Amino acid sequence: MSQPLAPSTSTTSPPSAAPARLHHLDALRGGALLLGVLLHALMPFFPGDVWLIDDTHDSPDAAAAVGVIHLFRMNLFMMLAGYFGHMVLHRRGAGAYVRDRLKRIGLPLVVFLPGLFLLVIGAAVLNTVVRDLGPFTPPPPAPGAPTGILALPTLHLWFLLLLLEIVLVVVLVRAVLVRLLGPARAERASRRIASALASPFGLVLVAAPYAVALVVQGGNVASITEPTTLMPVAGASIAYSGAFLAGWFLRAHPEALGRVERQWIPQLVTAVVLSPLALLAPSSTPPVLVAIVAALAGWAWVYGLLGLMGRLVNQEIRWVRYLADSSYWVYLIHFPLLLLVEVPLADLGAPILVKLAVALTLVMAVLLVSYDLLVRSTWLGKWLNGHRRPRALRRRRAAA
């Protein structure tokens, strides 16, 4: 039987002093966003006409890669958002935390979404013209789809809206519970939850909301369907609220994260074994069983990657830190640019890996140069990332 985590020496909230930077968590957060770029670059090769730009080549391997990424990517991102959110709230206070989230999550959604939407429509029209597919017609709304303002599309920025909703609810509920229980009792409860999540059986607990979300969502699929409009989707709200709270509570005790990371080898083995079972389950498999296996596989990836990256990135690595800093800007802007690059590639006879490499190289080159020139050391960098950093190109010129 596992031993409970040692009690904290503090009888109040975690210390407000700035902790040592957790470089592997920064790298994982950036990696989760950059994996979204890879995921969208793979979608044209997905079997069936399911993407805005449908390549003439279909690849089961692309579908498998997309399935695995879907199992854990957003759980990882939301878990880290909860972990860092707990850290910021206890260092700066609830009011400052909410204002920061409104500024760096809510405002970019409002500012960037209209322009991105117009560019995506432009890419879709260009696709029909260049490839002679006939006049562009938007897909009809699904039965029961929202109407009015709630029907506004959120594109690839849906996670910003959902994260902001989760933050506001968590801060409000936390304030009520602290008021009812008192700070000391609330902290003891948080430490007990952290102890449970960090135990060898913690994988079952942390995966439960994801499994419930899949059952609520319906169907016999292993991945959460994200909201595509302003209307919340029950499955996504349940799954990613659970992920956010997992990170929140893991930060509530100083030893919890370390205990999770020490389990990384069995967790990765579990992820590798269960992922094919979840993604390749026959259609006759009971949906509840698919949900349980998929939830355990996804969260085994999250727990395993936490420990693996803790060993690979245990100090600052300059290029990793640079990519992590740039990842928010890259993810915000990449979607229409990637679609535009994929249009002329879609009908070429080149191998899939060549097309994928060309698309990613062109898009990432443009986005990283634009980040360095327009964002990193400017007011945009201060707004999106909370700080300004020296430009890498300027450093190289100075060194030369």
Protein Blocks (a to p, Z undefined) as FASTA:
>chain_A
ZZdddddfbfbdcdfbdcdddfklmmmmmmmmmmmmmmmmmmmmpgcjfbfbdcfbdcfk
lmmmmmmmmmmmmmmmmmmmmmmmmmmmmmnojklmmmmmmmmmmmmmmmmmmmmmmmmm
mmmmmmmmmnonojaddddddehiaehjllpcekjmlmmmmmmmmmmmmmmmmmmmmmmn
opklmmmmmmmmmmmmmmmklmmmmmmmmmmmmmmngpjdfbdcddfbfbdcfklmmmmm
mmmmmmmmmmmpmklmmmmmmmmmmmmmmmmmmmmmmmmgcfklcfklmmmmmmmmmmmm
mmmmmmmmmmmmmcccfklmmmmmmmmmmmmmmmmmmmmmmmmmmmpcbdfklmmmmmmm
mmmmmmmmmmmmmmmmmmklmmmnopacddfklmmmmmZZ
